[in-house]
Amino acid sequence: MPLSKRWRALDRSAVDAAPNRYGVVEFGADGTVRAVEAGMVRDVLKEAVAYGDHEQVRWETAQDREHATRLAAEHRDRL
């Protein structure tokens, strides 16, 4: 199941707004989920902006690394 958060453009402002916490991150284009990653949200976004592979992003924070990894796996299974 995709995250219920709104999409935002994947740019430097998204990185600045991202928390420095573990979480699950969905990348997309045209409102469709294209990839799901887990990790420190801000670090994941910095890397994505640097490589320019995605247009949109949304995220949800997690309690810790294991929780983020579990959430990401659940989201990938539902794609």
LINQUIZI-V138131 format. One line per field, one symbol per residue. phi: phi as a letter, one per 40 degrees, with the letter a starting at -180 (. if undefined). A space follows every 50 residues. Layout:
# LINQUIZI-V138131
phi = ???
This chain:
# LINQUIZI-V138131
phi = .ccccccbccacccccccccbcabbbbaafgbcbabbbicdccccdcccc cgcbbbaaabcbcaccccccccccccccc
